Amino acid sequence: MLRTLLGIFTIALLFACTPPQAEETGVISGVITGAEGEVIALIRFENNRPVTMDTTIIASDGSFRLMPDQPMPLDYYQIKIDNKRDLVFITDSTEALYLEAASPELNETVTYKGSMNSSLYDRFTSTIRPLEKRLIELKEVTKDKNSSDIDRSQAFSEIVELNKKKEAAAKEFIDTHTDSPAAIAALSELNLKQNMEVYKKVLDATKPSFGHSYYHRMVTTQYNQATMVKQNPSTRKNSAYTVGMEAPDIKMTDPEGTTRSLSDLKGKVVMIDFWASWCGPCRRENPNVVAAYNRYKDKGFEIFSVSLDSDKNKWLRAIQQDGLIWPNHVSDLKGWQNEASQAYGVSSIPHTILVGRDGTIIATHLRGAALEQKLAELFDQA
């Protein structure tokens, strides 16, 4: 009798300690508390368009079960609750994915079982998420009209450091999990042109299992296009003046109507920065430019900003919002017909040209880490 009771107790204990799992492979199930009675949908992106594979209602105890009527190839998938909150994971029909989370903070609370790639993806995004939150806070500081120049300058400097941390985290994850589809997500934190070898390593390692996916094909296309530009420099944009050539003088007025000349800065290392308030990539690059200016301005580094704006108020507002505190800001307010950009053959922005102390071009197309590295060579290692 005692042996029978012990046997029953042991079986009950096993069931009590084992979380409920999907009944079979190809099923996605779990428990999401705080979303009882809401609609949950399973979505796959095909050619960058969402395709709903199954929907159901979350039960009163938070449980749900999604079972698409078609096979799921290894890919990124999404579950969406009431078309608002969502979770992204990586799975296929060979797995029985089980997840637990609490609404509304789904991403901060989720745990995955039965899918190694989903767990890896969650591990990486959990590392990046607090950095992203802090970046959002800092960007609000840079946009706040009540922020001082010092506050903005410090915010931009911290933004640069946080972006470095994100890049380092991505590279560390990729080194450890190169062949996981989750590494494709980590690539999005790295500049393609500056990390082409890393991109190639991940694309090659993931191709056997993940090459069929839209995301792998998309990133491969981006990589191939960048490779073609690198192999054929003549196709590169903004190439009217290259390294070794003398930089033509630029004479144009600043916001106060005073004429400023590039030639007045001869004897210093000058970065000509073609940009505009309406240029998203330009505005995203500005924190790096501000940090570089603050680091090297006392060592003989200057910035000569040429704006392709046509609206003076928007130009001035962007200078103030982005903390562009150097004095050399010029524009003729002719937009793409800006005379300096026409003379230099600029066809896309942001575009930078680094001019040496003697007025000769020493580098072009410098952004982010590439700009920092070049300036370090010139000033820190001299």
C-alpha positions as CSV (number, residue, x, y, z in Angstrom):
1,M,0.0,0.0,0.0
2,L,2.8,2.4,0.9
3,R,4.7,1.6,-2.3
4,T,1.5,2.4,-4.3
5,L,1.0,5.7,-2.5
6,L,4.7,6.6,-3.1
7,G,4.3,5.8,-6.8
8,I,1.2,8.0,-7.1
9,F,2.9,10.8,-5.2
10,T,6.0,10.6,-7.5
11,I,3.9,10.8,-10.6
12,A,1.9,13.7,-9.3
13,L,5.2,15.5,-8.3
14,L,6.6,15.0,-11.8
15,F,3.5,16.5,-13.4
16,A,3.4,19.4,-10.9
17,C,7.1,20.3,-11.6
18,T,6.9,20.1,-15.4
19,P,5.5,23.2,-17.1
20,P,2.7,22.5,-19.7
21,Q,4.2,22.1,-23.1
22,A,2.7,22.1,-26.6
23,E,1.1,18.8,-27.4
24,E,3.0,18.4,-30.6
25,T,5.6,20.0,-32.9
26,G,4.4,22.8,-35.0
27,V,2.3,24.2,-32.2
28,I,3.0,27.4,-30.3
29,S,1.4,27.6,-26.9
30,G,1.9,29.2,-23.5
31,V,0.5,31.5,-20.9
32,I,0.3,35.3,-21.1
33,T,-1.1,36.8,-18.0
34,G,-3.0,40.1,-18.1
35,A,-4.3,39.4,-21.6
36,E,-7.2,37.0,-20.8
37,G,-10.0,37.1,-23.4
38,E,-7.9,39.0,-26.0
39,V,-7.2,37.9,-29.6
40,I,-3.7,36.6,-30.3
41,A,-2.4,36.1,-33.8
42,L,0.6,34.2,-35.2
43,I,2.2,36.2,-38.0
44,R,5.0,35.5,-40.5
45,F,6.5,38.2,-42.8
46,E,6.7,37.2,-46.4
47,N,8.4,39.7,-48.7
48,N,8.1,42.2,-45.9
49,R,4.3,41.8,-45.7
50,P,2.6,40.3,-42.6
51,V,0.7,37.1,-43.2
52,T,-1.6,35.8,-40.5
53,M,-1.1,32.0,-40.0
54,D,-3.5,31.4,-37.1
55,T,-5.6,33.3,-34.4
56,T,-7.2,32.3,-31.2
57,I,-8.6,33.8,-27.9
58,I,-6.4,33.8,-24.8
59,A,-8.2,31.7,-22.2
60,S,-9.3,32.9,-18.7
61,D,-6.2,31.4,-17.2
62,G,-3.9,33.2,-19.7
63,S,-3.2,30.0,-21.8
64,F,-3.3,29.9,-25.6
65,R,-2.6,27.5,-28.4
66,L,-1.7,28.4,-32.0
67,M,-1.5,25.7,-34.6
68,P,-1.1,26.9,-38.2
69,D,-2.5,24.7,-40.9
70,Q,0.6,25.0,-43.0
71,P,4.2,24.1,-42.3
72,M,6.4,26.7,-40.7
73,P,9.9,26.9,-42.2
74,L,12.7,28.2,-39.9
75,D,12.1,31.9,-39.7
76,Y,11.3,34.9,-37.6
77,Y,7.6,34.9,-36.4
78,Q,5.5,37.3,-34.4
79,I,2.6,36.9,-32.1
80,K,0.4,40.0,-31.7
81,I,-2.2,40.6,-29.0
82,D,-5.2,42.7,-30.1
83,N,-3.0,44.0,-32.9
84,K,-1.0,46.1,-30.4
85,R,1.5,44.3,-28.2
86,D,3.8,41.8,-29.9
87,L,6.6,39.3,-29.4
88,V,9.1,38.1,-32.0
89,F,10.8,34.7,-32.0
90,I,12.5,32.2,-34.2
91,T,11.0,28.7,-34.8
92,D,9.8,26.1,-37.3
93,S,7.5,23.1,-37.5
94,T,10.0,20.8,-35.9
95,E,9.7,22.6,-32.5
96,A,7.1,22.7,-29.8
97,L,7.5,26.3,-28.7
98,Y,6.1,27.2,-25.3
99,L,6.3,30.7,-23.8
100,E,5.3,32.6,-20.7
101,A,4.9,36.3,-20.5
102,A,3.0,39.1,-18.7
103,S,1.1,41.8,-20.5
104,P,1.7,44.6,-21.3
105,E,5.5,44.3,-20.8
106,L,5.7,41.2,-23.0
107,N,9.4,41.6,-24.1
108,E,10.7,42.3,-20.6
109,T,8.9,39.3,-19.1
110,V,9.0,36.5,-21.7
111,T,10.7,33.2,-21.4
112,Y,10.9,30.6,-24.1
113,K,11.0,26.8,-23.9
114,G,11.5,24.3,-26.7
115,S,13.3,26.7,-29.1
116,M,17.0,27.4,-28.7
117,N,17.0,30.1,-31.4
118,S,14.1,31.9,-29.7
119,S,16.0,31.9,-26.4
120,L,19.1,33.2,-28.1
121,Y,17.2,36.0,-29.8
122,D,15.6,36.9,-26.5
123,R,19.1,36.9,-24.8
124,F,20.4,39.3,-27.4
125,T,17.5,41.7,-27.4
126,S,17.5,41.7,-23.6
127,T,21.1,43.0,-23.7
128,I,20.2,45.7,-26.3
129,R,16.9,46.9,-24.8
130,P,18.2,48.9,-21.8
131,L,20.7,50.6,-24.1
132,E,17.9,51.6,-26.5
133,K,15.7,52.9,-23.6
134,R,18.6,55.1,-22.5
135,L,19.2,56.4,-26.0
136,I,15.5,57.4,-26.3
137,E,15.9,59.4,-23.0
138,L,19.1,61.1,-24.3
139,K,17.5,62.0,-27.6
140,E,14.7,63.7,-25.7
141,V,17.3,65.8,-23.9
142,T,18.8,66.9,-27.3
143,K,15.4,67.9,-28.6
144,D,14.3,69.8,-25.4
145,K,14.3,73.5,-25.9
146,N,15.1,74.0,-22.2
147,S,18.2,71.9,-22.4
148,S,21.5,73.8,-22.1
149,D,24.3,73.5,-24.6
150,I,26.3,71.6,-22.0
151,D,23.3,69.2,-21.4
152,R,23.1,68.5,-25.1
153,S,26.8,68.1,-25.5
154,Q,26.9,65.6,-22.7
155,A,23.9,63.8,-24.1
156,F,25.5,63.5,-27.5
157,S,28.7,62.2,-26.0
158,E,26.8,59.5,-24.1
159,I,24.8,58.6,-27.2
160,V,28.1,57.9,-29.0
161,E,29.3,55.7,-26.1
162,L,26.0,53.8,-25.9
163,N,26.1,53.1,-29.7
164,K,29.6,51.7,-29.1
165,K,28.3,49.4,-26.4
166,K,25.5,48.2,-28.7
167,E,28.1,47.4,-31.4
168,A,30.3,45.6,-29.0
169,A,27.4,43.5,-27.7
170,A,26.4,42.6,-31.2
171,K,29.9,41.5,-32.2
172,E,30.2,39.4,-29.0
173,F,26.9,37.7,-29.6
174,I,27.8,37.0,-33.2
175,D,31.2,35.5,-32.3
176,T,29.4,33.0,-30.0
177,H,26.4,32.3,-32.1
178,T,27.4,32.9,-35.7
179,D,25.3,30.1,-37.2
180,S,22.1,31.0,-35.4
181,P,19.4,33.0,-37.3
182,A,19.4,35.3,-34.2
183,A,22.8,36.5,-35.5
184,I,20.9,38.2,-38.4
185,A,19.2,40.4,-35.8
186,A,22.6,41.3,-34.3
187,L,23.9,42.4,-37.7
188,S,21.3,45.3,-37.6
189,E,23.4,46.9,-34.9
190,L,26.5,47.0,-37.1
191,N,27.3,49.4,-39.9
192,L,27.5,47.3,-43.1
193,K,30.3,49.2,-44.8
194,Q,32.5,49.1,-41.7
195,N,31.8,45.4,-40.9
196,M,31.6,43.6,-44.2
197,E,33.7,40.7,-43.0
198,V,31.3,40.1,-40.1
199,Y,28.3,40.3,-42.4
200,K,29.8,37.7,-44.7
201,K,30.7,35.4,-41.8
202,V,27.1,35.4,-40.5
203,L,25.5,35.1,-44.0
204,D,27.7,32.2,-44.9
205,A,27.2,30.4,-41.6
206,T,23.4,30.8,-41.6
207,K,22.8,30.1,-45.3
208,P,22.4,26.3,-45.0
209,S,19.6,26.5,-42.5
210,F,18.3,30.0,-43.0
211,G,19.1,31.1,-46.6
212,H,15.5,30.5,-47.7
213,S,14.2,33.2,-45.4
214,Y,13.2,36.7,-46.5
215,Y,15.5,38.3,-43.9
216,H,18.6,36.4,-45.1
217,R,17.9,37.2,-48.7
218,M,17.3,40.9,-47.9
219,V,20.6,41.2,-45.9
220,T,22.4,39.3,-48.6
221,T,21.2,41.8,-51.2
222,Q,22.4,44.7,-49.1
223,Y,25.8,43.0,-48.6
224,N,26.2,42.3,-52.4
225,Q,25.3,45.9,-53.3
226,A,27.9,47.2,-50.8
227,T,30.5,44.7,-52.2
228,M,29.9,46.0,-55.7
229,V,30.4,49.6,-54.6
230,K,33.6,48.7,-52.8
231,Q,35.0,46.8,-55.8
232,N,34.1,49.6,-58.2
233,P,35.0,52.9,-56.5
234,S,34.1,54.8,-59.6
235,T,30.4,54.1,-58.9
236,R,30.6,55.7,-55.5
237,K,28.6,58.8,-55.0
238,N,30.1,62.2,-54.2
239,S,33.4,61.4,-55.9
240,A,34.1,64.7,-57.7
241,Y,37.1,65.4,-55.3
242,T,39.1,62.6,-53.8
243,V,42.1,62.1,-51.6
244,G,45.2,64.0,-52.6
245,M,43.3,66.8,-54.4
246,E,43.2,70.3,-53.2
247,A,39.8,71.2,-51.7
248,P,38.2,74.1,-53.6
249,D,37.4,77.1,-51.4
250,I,33.8,77.6,-50.2
251,K,32.5,81.1,-49.5
252,M,29.0,81.4,-48.2
253,T,27.0,83.2,-45.5
254,D,26.2,82.0,-42.1
255,P,22.8,82.5,-40.4
256,E,23.7,86.1,-39.5
257,G,24.6,87.0,-43.0
258,T,28.4,87.0,-42.4
259,T,30.5,85.5,-45.2
260,R,32.6,82.5,-44.0
261,S,35.3,80.9,-46.1
262,L,36.8,77.5,-45.9
263,S,40.2,79.0,-46.8
264,D,40.1,81.0,-43.6
265,L,40.6,77.8,-41.7
266,K,43.8,76.8,-43.5
267,G,46.4,75.5,-41.0
268,K,43.8,73.4,-39.2
269,V,42.3,70.0,-39.9
270,V,38.8,70.7,-41.3
271,M,35.9,68.4,-41.9
272,I,33.5,69.8,-44.5
273,D,30.1,68.4,-43.6
274,F,27.3,68.5,-46.2
275,W,24.0,68.0,-44.4
276,A,20.4,69.3,-44.0
277,S,17.8,69.5,-41.3
278,W,15.4,67.3,-43.3
279,C,18.1,64.5,-43.8
280,G,17.4,61.7,-41.3
281,P,20.8,60.0,-41.7
282,C,22.5,63.4,-41.2
283,R,20.6,64.0,-38.0
284,R,21.4,60.5,-36.7
285,E,25.1,61.1,-37.5
286,N,25.3,64.4,-35.7
287,P,26.0,62.9,-32.3
288,N,29.2,61.4,-33.7
289,V,30.2,64.7,-35.2
290,V,29.5,66.6,-32.0
291,A,31.5,64.1,-30.0
292,A,34.4,64.4,-32.5
293,Y,34.4,68.2,-32.3
294,N,34.4,68.2,-28.5
295,R,37.3,65.8,-28.4
296,Y,39.6,67.4,-30.9
297,K,38.6,71.1,-31.2
298,D,41.4,72.2,-28.8
299,K,43.9,70.2,-30.9
300,G,43.3,72.1,-34.2
301,F,40.1,70.4,-35.5
302,E,37.3,72.4,-37.1
303,I,34.0,71.6,-38.8
304,F,32.7,73.6,-41.8
305,S,29.0,72.7,-42.1
306,V,27.3,73.3,-45.4
307,S,23.5,73.0,-45.2
308,L,21.4,72.0,-48.1
309,D,18.3,73.5,-46.5
310,S,15.9,76.0,-48.1
311,D,14.1,76.9,-44.9
312,K,16.2,79.1,-42.6
313,N,14.1,78.5,-39.5
314,K,14.3,74.7,-39.9
315,W,18.1,75.0,-40.5
316,L,18.6,77.1,-37.3
317,R,16.3,74.8,-35.3
318,A,18.3,71.7,-36.3
319,I,21.6,73.4,-35.3
320,Q,20.1,74.2,-31.9
321,Q,18.4,70.9,-31.3
322,D,21.5,68.8,-32.3
323,G,24.0,70.9,-30.4
324,L,26.1,71.9,-33.3
325,I,28.1,74.5,-31.4
326,W,30.9,75.2,-33.9
327,P,30.7,78.6,-35.6
328,N,31.1,77.7,-39.2
329,H,27.6,77.0,-40.5
330,V,26.8,78.2,-44.0
331,S,24.1,77.9,-46.6
332,D,22.7,79.7,-49.6
333,L,19.2,78.2,-48.8
334,K,19.0,76.8,-52.3
335,G,18.4,73.2,-51.2
336,W,19.9,70.6,-53.6
337,Q,21.0,73.5,-55.8
338,N,23.4,74.7,-53.1
339,E,26.4,76.1,-55.0
340,A,29.0,74.5,-52.8
341,S,27.5,71.0,-53.1
342,Q,27.2,71.5,-56.9
343,A,30.9,72.5,-57.1
344,Y,31.9,69.5,-55.1
345,G,29.6,67.1,-57.0
346,V,27.7,66.1,-53.9
347,S,24.7,63.9,-54.9
348,S,23.8,62.4,-51.5
349,I,24.1,63.5,-47.9
350,P,25.4,63.2,-45.3
351,H,28.8,63.6,-47.0
352,T,32.0,64.5,-45.4
353,I,35.4,65.6,-46.7
354,L,38.4,65.8,-44.3
355,V,40.9,68.5,-45.3
356,G,44.4,68.6,-44.0
357,R,46.3,71.6,-42.6
358,D,47.7,72.4,-46.1
359,G,44.2,72.4,-47.8
360,T,44.6,68.9,-49.3
361,I,41.9,66.3,-49.0
362,I,43.1,63.5,-46.8
363,A,39.9,61.4,-46.5
364,T,36.2,61.3,-47.6
365,H,33.0,59.5,-46.6
366,L,33.9,59.4,-42.9
367,R,31.1,58.6,-40.5
368,G,30.8,57.1,-37.1
369,A,33.7,54.9,-36.0
370,A,35.6,55.6,-39.3
371,L,35.6,59.3,-38.5
372,E,36.8,58.7,-34.9
373,Q,39.5,56.3,-36.1
374,K,40.9,58.8,-38.6
375,L,40.9,61.7,-36.2
376,A,42.6,59.5,-33.6
377,E,45.3,58.7,-36.2
378,L,45.8,62.4,-36.8
379,F,45.7,63.8,-33.3
380,D,46.2,61.1,-30.7
381,Q,49.0,59.1,-32.5
382,A,50.9,62.1,-33.9
